[in-house]
Amino acid sequence: MPNAPFKKPGKKKSFYFRARKKFCPFCTDRSESIDYKETGRLRRFVSDKGKILPRRATGVCAKHQRALAAAIKRARAVALLAFVNR
């Protein structure tokens, strides 16, 4: 077959990889609570453009993601967090 693509001998590349399971930081340490006044902790869950990061990126469970989004929105309204980072 003259038109067949040339394949290099060696290892096959696997396109599937097993990602490490992300654990919710609020569930693992039960003493932690989500408070809108703790801007240092909330900034970890906000992107450099000011958007709230999704669950798949942070590993937060659904229950705490809802509370986290409400706390970030509340902190923005009270001017503790910026709406847009420049």
Secondary structure, 3 states (H helix, E strand, C coil): CCCCCCCCCCCCCCCCCCCCCCCCHHHHCCCCCCCCCCHHHHHCCECCCCCECCHHHHCCCHHHHHHHHHHHHHHHHCCCCCCCCC
